[in-house]
Amino acid sequence: MFISPAYAHVSAGSDTPGNSYAPLIFVAAVALFVLFIFVDKKWREHRKNRDAGEN
């Protein structure tokens, strides 16, 4: 086994540096994903309206 169970289930109160960053990284990744979906939707609507105005 590459990772022992002791390291796989690190508690929040341990002295291991960086163990509390995982939830923040996850929340940031979710926020960026939602932002990407929102911007992509707006851009698609913009292109559709731009192309419809040319005809």
PDB file of N, CA, C and O in Angstrom:
ATOM      1  N   MET A   1       0.842  -1.168   0.000  1.00  0.00           N
ATOM      2  CA  MET A   1       0.000   0.000   0.000  1.00  0.00           C
ATOM      3  C   MET A   1       0.892   1.237   0.000  1.00  0.00           C
ATOM      4  O   MET A   1       1.843   1.315   0.779  1.00  0.00           O
ATOM      5  N   PHE A   2       0.596   2.202  -0.864  1.00  0.00           N
ATOM      6  CA  PHE A   2       1.417   3.398  -0.976  1.00  0.00           C
ATOM      7  C   PHE A   2       1.157   4.404   0.143  1.00  0.00           C
ATOM      8  O   PHE A   2       2.091   5.025   0.651  1.00  0.00           O
ATOM      9  N   ILE A   3      -0.112   4.566   0.528  1.00  0.00           N
ATOM     10  CA  ILE A   3      -0.475   5.510   1.578  1.00  0.00           C
ATOM     11  C   ILE A   3      -1.057   4.731   2.743  1.00  0.00           C
ATOM     12  O   ILE A   3      -2.014   3.974   2.582  1.00  0.00           O
ATOM     13  N   SER A   4      -0.476   4.921   3.912  1.00  0.00           N
ATOM     14  CA  SER A   4      -0.987   4.198   5.070  1.00  0.00           C
ATOM     15  C   SER A   4      -2.319   4.793   5.496  1.00  0.00           C
ATOM     16  O   SER A   4      -2.584   5.963   5.222  1.00  0.00           O
ATOM     17  N   PRO A   5      -3.158   4.014   6.160  1.00  0.00           N
ATOM     18  CA  PRO A   5      -4.443   4.533   6.630  1.00  0.00           C
ATOM     19  C   PRO A   5      -4.283   5.728   7.567  1.00  0.00           C
ATOM     20  O   PRO A   5      -5.169   6.580   7.630  1.00  0.00           O
ATOM     21  N   ALA A   6      -3.181   5.806   8.286  1.00  0.00           N
ATOM     22  CA  ALA A   6      -2.965   6.935   9.192  1.00  0.00           C
ATOM     23  C   ALA A   6      -2.828   8.243   8.406  1.00  0.00           C
ATOM     24  O   ALA A   6      -3.323   9.278   8.850  1.00  0.00           O
ATOM     25  N   TYR A   7      -2.168   8.210   7.253  1.00  0.00           N
ATOM     26  CA  TYR A   7      -2.036   9.410   6.433  1.00  0.00           C
ATOM     27  C   TYR A   7      -3.269   9.671   5.581  1.00  0.00           C
ATOM     28  O   TYR A   7      -3.551  10.821   5.244  1.00  0.00           O
ATOM     29  N   ALA A   8      -3.995   8.643   5.234  1.00  0.00           N
ATOM     30  CA  ALA A   8      -5.175   8.804   4.392  1.00  0.00           C
ATOM     31  C   ALA A   8      -6.304   9.496   5.136  1.00  0.00           C
ATOM     32  O   ALA A   8      -7.117  10.177   4.511  1.00  0.00           O
ATOM     33  N   HIS A   9      -6.379   9.343   6.438  1.00  0.00           N
ATOM     34  CA  HIS A   9      -7.469   9.913   7.222  1.00  0.00           C
ATOM     35  C   HIS A   9      -6.905  10.879   8.257  1.00  0.00           C
ATOM     36  O   HIS A   9      -7.055  10.672   9.462  1.00  0.00           O
ATOM     37  N   VAL A  10      -6.261  11.926   7.780  1.00  0.00           N
ATOM     38  CA  VAL A  10      -5.664  12.904   8.680  1.00  0.00           C
ATOM     39  C   VAL A  10      -6.773  13.725   9.311  1.00  0.00           C
ATOM     40  O   VAL A  10      -7.659  14.227   8.619  1.00  0.00           O
ATOM     41  N   SER A  11      -6.718  13.857  10.614  1.00  0.00           N
ATOM     42  CA  SER A  11      -7.727  14.665  11.292  1.00  0.00           C
ATOM     43  C   SER A  11      -7.353  16.132  11.209  1.00  0.00           C
ATOM     44  O   SER A  11      -6.192  16.466  10.970  1.00  0.00           O
ATOM     45  N   ALA A  12      -8.326  17.010  11.403  1.00  0.00           N
ATOM     46  CA  ALA A  12      -8.100  18.446  11.269  1.00  0.00           C
ATOM     47  C   ALA A  12      -7.229  18.985  12.396  1.00  0.00           C
ATOM     48  O   ALA A  12      -6.632  20.052  12.255  1.00  0.00           O
ATOM     49  N   GLY A  13      -7.148  18.280  13.488  1.00  0.00           N
ATOM     50  CA  GLY A  13      -6.377  18.786  14.610  1.00  0.00           C
ATOM     51  C   GLY A  13      -4.948  18.308  14.650  1.00  0.00           C
ATOM     52  O   GLY A  13      -4.244  18.558  15.629  1.00  0.00           O
ATOM     53  N   SER A  14      -4.503  17.635  13.628  1.00  0.00           N
ATOM     54  CA  SER A  14      -3.129  17.125  13.654  1.00  0.00           C
ATOM     55  C   SER A  14      -2.147  18.242  13.320  1.00  0.00           C
ATOM     56  O   SER A  14      -2.543  19.323  12.886  1.00  0.00           O
ATOM     57  N   ASP A  15      -0.876  17.968  13.527  1.00  0.00           N
ATOM     58  CA  ASP A  15       0.162  18.959  13.289  1.00  0.00           C
ATOM     59  C   ASP A  15       0.744  18.900  11.878  1.00  0.00           C
ATOM     60  O   ASP A  15       1.742  19.561  11.589  1.00  0.00           O
ATOM     61  N   THR A  16       0.132  18.122  11.012  1.00  0.00           N
ATOM     62  CA  THR A  16       0.625  18.018   9.645  1.00  0.00           C
ATOM     63  C   THR A  16       0.342  19.322   8.908  1.00  0.00           C
ATOM     64  O   THR A  16      -0.813  19.742   8.837  1.00  0.00           O
ATOM     65  N   PRO A  17       1.358  19.968   8.363  1.00  0.00           N
ATOM     66  CA  PRO A  17       1.106  21.241   7.669  1.00  0.00           C
ATOM     67  C   PRO A  17       0.334  21.027   6.373  1.00  0.00           C
ATOM     68  O   PRO A  17       0.591  20.083   5.627  1.00  0.00           O
ATOM     69  N   GLY A  18      -0.596  21.905   6.128  1.00  0.00           N
ATOM     70  CA  GLY A  18      -1.344  21.853   4.881  1.00  0.00           C
ATOM     71  C   GLY A  18      -2.531  20.935   4.878  1.00  0.00           C
ATOM     72  O   GLY A  18      -3.149  20.763   3.827  1.00  0.00           O
ATOM     73  N   ASN A  19      -2.885  20.340   5.977  1.00  0.00           N
ATOM     74  CA  ASN A  19      -3.994  19.388   5.954  1.00  0.00           C
ATOM     75  C   ASN A  19      -5.344  20.082   5.917  1.00  0.00           C
ATOM     76  O   ASN A  19      -6.338  19.439   5.579  1.00  0.00           O
ATOM     77  N   SER A  20      -5.426  21.355   6.248  1.00  0.00           N
ATOM     78  CA  SER A  20      -6.713  22.041   6.242  1.00  0.00           C
ATOM     79  C   SER A  20      -6.981  22.755   4.930  1.00  0.00           C
ATOM     80  O   SER A  20      -8.013  23.410   4.792  1.00  0.00           O
ATOM     81  N   TYR A  21      -6.081  22.647   3.962  1.00  0.00           N
ATOM     82  CA  TYR A  21      -6.267  23.324   2.691  1.00  0.00           C
ATOM     83  C   TYR A  21      -7.142  22.547   1.715  1.00  0.00           C
ATOM     84  O   TYR A  21      -7.644  23.128   0.753  1.00  0.00           O
ATOM     85  N   ALA A  22      -7.333  21.279   1.930  1.00  0.00           N
ATOM     86  CA  ALA A  22      -8.095  20.467   0.987  1.00  0.00           C
ATOM     87  C   ALA A  22      -9.522  20.973   0.803  1.00  0.00           C
ATOM     88  O   ALA A  22      -9.957  21.091  -0.342  1.00  0.00           O
ATOM     89  N   PRO A  23     -10.278  21.279   1.857  1.00  0.00           N
ATOM     90  CA  PRO A  23     -11.628  21.804   1.626  1.00  0.00           C
ATOM     91  C   PRO A  23     -11.624  23.146   0.891  1.00  0.00           C
ATOM     92  O   PRO A  23     -12.512  23.411   0.081  1.00  0.00           O
ATOM     93  N   LEU A  24     -10.642  23.980   1.166  1.00  0.00           N
ATOM     94  CA  LEU A  24     -10.565  25.268   0.482  1.00  0.00           C
ATOM     95  C   LEU A  24     -10.263  25.084  -0.999  1.00  0.00           C
ATOM     96  O   LEU A  24     -10.827  25.776  -1.846  1.00  0.00           O
ATOM     97  N   ILE A  25      -9.378  24.157  -1.304  1.00  0.00           N
ATOM     98  CA  ILE A  25      -9.052  23.878  -2.701  1.00  0.00           C
ATOM     99  C   ILE A  25     -10.277  23.315  -3.416  1.00  0.00           C
ATOM    100  O   ILE A  25     -10.548  23.671  -4.562  1.00  0.00           O
ATOM    101  N   PHE A  26     -11.008  22.445  -2.748  1.00  0.00           N
ATOM    102  CA  PHE A  26     -12.215  21.867  -3.348  1.00  0.00           C
ATOM    103  C   PHE A  26     -13.255  22.948  -3.612  1.00  0.00           C
ATOM    104  O   PHE A  26     -13.848  22.977  -4.691  1.00  0.00           O
ATOM    105  N   VAL A  27     -13.488  23.831  -2.655  1.00  0.00           N
ATOM    106  CA  VAL A  27     -14.466  24.908  -2.824  1.00  0.00           C
ATOM    107  C   VAL A  27     -14.027  25.849  -3.947  1.00  0.00           C
ATOM    108  O   VAL A  27     -14.857  26.289  -4.742  1.00  0.00           O
ATOM    109  N   ALA A  28     -12.748  26.156  -4.019  1.00  0.00           N
ATOM    110  CA  ALA A  28     -12.244  27.019  -5.084  1.00  0.00           C
ATOM    111  C   ALA A  28     -12.422  26.357  -6.458  1.00  0.00           C
ATOM    112  O   ALA A  28     -12.778  27.028  -7.426  1.00  0.00           O
ATOM    113  N   ALA A  29     -12.179  25.068  -6.541  1.00  0.00           N
ATOM    114  CA  ALA A  29     -12.352  24.362  -7.808  1.00  0.00           C
ATOM    115  C   ALA A  29     -13.820  24.353  -8.225  1.00  0.00           C
ATOM    116  O   ALA A  29     -14.125  24.540  -9.403  1.00  0.00           O
ATOM    117  N   VAL A  30     -14.718  24.141  -7.290  1.00  0.00           N
ATOM    118  CA  VAL A  30     -16.147  24.164  -7.601  1.00  0.00           C
ATOM    119  C   VAL A  30     -16.568  25.564  -8.047  1.00  0.00           C
ATOM    120  O   VAL A  30     -17.333  25.710  -9.000  1.00  0.00           O
ATOM    121  N   ALA A  31     -16.071  26.589  -7.361  1.00  0.00           N
ATOM    122  CA  ALA A  31     -16.405  27.969  -7.736  1.00  0.00           C
ATOM    123  C   ALA A  31     -15.903  28.289  -9.141  1.00  0.00           C
ATOM    124  O   ALA A  31     -16.617  28.915  -9.923  1.00  0.00           O
ATOM    125  N   LEU A  32     -14.691  27.869  -9.466  1.00  0.00           N
ATOM    126  CA  LEU A  32     -14.162  28.107 -10.809  1.00  0.00           C
ATOM    127  C   LEU A  32     -14.962  27.360 -11.867  1.00  0.00           C
ATOM    128  O   LEU A  32     -15.180  27.877 -12.963  1.00  0.00           O
ATOM    129  N   PHE A  33     -15.394  26.157 -11.549  1.00  0.00           N
ATOM    130  CA  PHE A  33     -16.206  25.376 -12.490  1.00  0.00           C
ATOM    131  C   PHE A  33     -17.542  26.071 -12.747  1.00  0.00           C
ATOM    132  O   PHE A  33     -17.974  26.178 -13.895  1.00  0.00           O
ATOM    133  N   VAL A  34     -18.195  26.542 -11.688  1.00  0.00           N
ATOM    134  CA  VAL A  34     -19.471  27.239 -11.836  1.00  0.00           C
ATOM    135  C   VAL A  34     -19.272  28.531 -12.617  1.00  0.00           C
ATOM    136  O   VAL A  34     -20.093  28.867 -13.470  1.00  0.00           O
ATOM    137  N   LEU A  35     -18.195  29.258 -12.339  1.00  0.00           N
ATOM    138  CA  LEU A  35     -17.895  30.476 -13.076  1.00  0.00           C
ATOM    139  C   LEU A  35     -17.678  30.181 -14.561  1.00  0.00           C
ATOM    140  O   LEU A  35     -18.155  30.924 -15.419  1.00  0.00           O
ATOM    141  N   PHE A  36     -16.964  29.108 -14.861  1.00  0.00           N
ATOM    142  CA  PHE A  36     -16.734  28.721 -16.253  1.00  0.00           C
ATOM    143  C   PHE A  36     -18.054  28.409 -16.950  1.00  0.00           C
ATOM    144  O   PHE A  36     -18.265  28.837 -18.084  1.00  0.00           O
ATOM    145  N   ILE A  37     -18.942  27.673 -16.292  1.00  0.00           N
ATOM    146  CA  ILE A  37     -20.241  27.329 -16.885  1.00  0.00           C
ATOM    147  C   ILE A  37     -21.042  28.602 -17.153  1.00  0.00           C
ATOM    148  O   ILE A  37     -21.662  28.728 -18.209  1.00  0.00           O
ATOM    149  N   PHE A  38     -21.035  29.546 -16.211  1.00  0.00           N
ATOM    150  CA  PHE A  38     -21.768  30.796 -16.360  1.00  0.00           C
ATOM    151  C   PHE A  38     -21.221  31.619 -17.526  1.00  0.00           C
ATOM    152  O   PHE A  38     -21.991  32.110 -18.352  1.00  0.00           O
ATOM    153  N   VAL A  39     -19.908  31.772 -17.598  1.00  0.00           N
ATOM    154  CA  VAL A  39     -19.291  32.557 -18.667  1.00  0.00           C
ATOM    155  C   VAL A  39     -19.519  31.887 -20.015  1.00  0.00           C
ATOM    156  O   VAL A  39     -19.787  32.573 -21.001  1.00  0.00           O
ATOM    157  N   ASP A  40     -19.418  30.574 -20.078  1.00  0.00           N
ATOM    158  CA  ASP A  40     -19.643  29.855 -21.328  1.00  0.00           C
ATOM    159  C   ASP A  40     -21.078  30.044 -21.808  1.00  0.00           C
ATOM    160  O   ASP A  40     -21.310  30.233 -23.002  1.00  0.00           O
ATOM    161  N   LYS A  41     -22.030  29.996 -20.904  1.00  0.00           N
ATOM    162  CA  LYS A  41     -23.433  30.197 -21.271  1.00  0.00           C
ATOM    163  C   LYS A  41     -23.650  31.599 -21.818  1.00  0.00           C
ATOM    164  O   LYS A  41     -24.320  31.775 -22.835  1.00  0.00           O
ATOM    165  N   LYS A  42     -23.083  32.600 -21.143  1.00  0.00           N
ATOM    166  CA  LYS A  42     -23.221  33.983 -21.612  1.00  0.00           C
ATOM    167  C   LYS A  42     -22.575  34.161 -22.990  1.00  0.00           C
ATOM    168  O   LYS A  42     -23.126  34.840 -23.856  1.00  0.00           O
ATOM    169  N   TRP A  43     -21.407  33.549 -23.184  1.00  0.00           N
ATOM    170  CA  TRP A  43     -20.710  33.689 -24.460  1.00  0.00           C
ATOM    171  C   TRP A  43     -21.493  33.029 -25.586  1.00  0.00           C
ATOM    172  O   TRP A  43     -21.558  33.565 -26.692  1.00  0.00           O
ATOM    173  N   ARG A  44     -22.088  31.868 -25.315  1.00  0.00           N
ATOM    174  CA  ARG A  44     -22.900  31.200 -26.346  1.00  0.00           C
ATOM    175  C   ARG A  44     -24.121  32.039 -26.708  1.00  0.00           C
ATOM    176  O   ARG A  44     -24.469  32.147 -27.884  1.00  0.00           O
ATOM    177  N   GLU A  45     -24.778  32.638 -25.704  1.00  0.00           N
ATOM    178  CA  GLU A  45     -25.921  33.505 -25.981  1.00  0.00           C
ATOM    179  C   GLU A  45     -25.478  34.727 -26.788  1.00  0.00           C
ATOM    180  O   GLU A  45     -26.181  35.159 -27.701  1.00  0.00           O
ATOM    181  N   HIS A  46     -24.328  35.273 -26.454  1.00  0.00           N
ATOM    182  CA  HIS A  46     -23.813  36.436 -27.175  1.00  0.00           C
ATOM    183  C   HIS A  46     -23.544  36.092 -28.641  1.00  0.00           C
ATOM    184  O   HIS A  46     -23.914  36.852 -29.536  1.00  0.00           O
ATOM    185  N   ARG A  47     -22.908  34.963 -28.884  1.00  0.00           N
ATOM    186  CA  ARG A  47     -22.620  34.555 -30.263  1.00  0.00           C
ATOM    187  C   ARG A  47     -23.896  34.294 -31.040  1.00  0.00           C
ATOM    188  O   ARG A  47     -23.995  34.659 -32.212  1.00  0.00           O
ATOM    189  N   LYS A  48     -24.890  33.656 -30.392  1.00  0.00           N
ATOM    190  CA  LYS A  48     -26.151  33.363 -31.061  1.00  0.00           C
ATOM    191  C   LYS A  48     -26.866  34.660 -31.432  1.00  0.00           C
ATOM    192  O   LYS A  48     -27.390  34.783 -32.539  1.00  0.00           O
ATOM    193  N   ASN A  49     -26.890  35.619 -30.524  1.00  0.00           N
ATOM    194  CA  ASN A  49     -27.541  36.896 -30.813  1.00  0.00           C
ATOM    195  C   ASN A  49     -26.777  37.688 -31.871  1.00  0.00           C
ATOM    196  O   ASN A  49     -27.385  38.364 -32.701  1.00  0.00           O
ATOM    197  N   ARG A  50     -25.440  37.607 -31.843  1.00  0.00           N
ATOM    198  CA  ARG A  50     -24.632  38.309 -32.838  1.00  0.00           C
ATOM    199  C   ARG A  50     -24.868  37.726 -34.225  1.00  0.00           C
ATOM    200  O   ARG A  50     -25.014  38.467 -35.197  1.00  0.00           O
ATOM    201  N   ASP A  51     -24.904  36.400 -34.318  1.00  0.00           N
ATOM    202  CA  ASP A  51     -25.107  35.752 -35.605  1.00  0.00           C
ATOM    203  C   ASP A  51     -26.517  35.980 -36.113  1.00  0.00           C
ATOM    204  O   ASP A  51     -26.714  36.097 -37.323  1.00  0.00           O
ATOM    205  N   ALA A  52     -27.500  36.048 -35.237  1.00  0.00           N
ATOM    206  CA  ALA A  52     -28.883  36.283 -35.649  1.00  0.00           C
ATOM    207  C   ALA A  52     -29.052  37.716 -36.165  1.00  0.00           C
ATOM    208  O   ALA A  52     -29.894  37.954 -37.030  1.00  0.00           O
ATOM    209  N   GLY A  53     -28.283  38.659 -35.661  1.00  0.00           N
ATOM    210  CA  GLY A  53     -28.378  40.035 -36.105  1.00  0.00           C
ATOM    211  C   GLY A  53     -27.798  40.272 -37.483  1.00  0.00           C
ATOM    212  O   GLY A  53     -28.136  41.270 -38.119  1.00  0.00           O
ATOM    213  N   GLU A  54     -26.938  39.393 -37.966  1.00  0.00           N
ATOM    214  CA  GLU A  54     -26.314  39.547 -39.276  1.00  0.00           C
ATOM    215  C   GLU A  54     -27.263  39.177 -40.397  1.00  0.00           C
ATOM    216  O   GLU A  54     -27.106  39.670 -41.514  1.00  0.00           O
ATOM    217  N   ASN A  55     -28.224  38.342 -40.141  1.00  0.00           N
ATOM    218  CA  ASN A  55     -29.144  37.892 -41.207  1.00  0.00           C
ATOM    219  C   ASN A  55     -30.209  38.889 -41.468  1.00  0.00           C
ATOM    220  O   ASN A  55     -31.062  38.670 -42.329  1.00  0.00           O
TER     221      ASN A  55
END
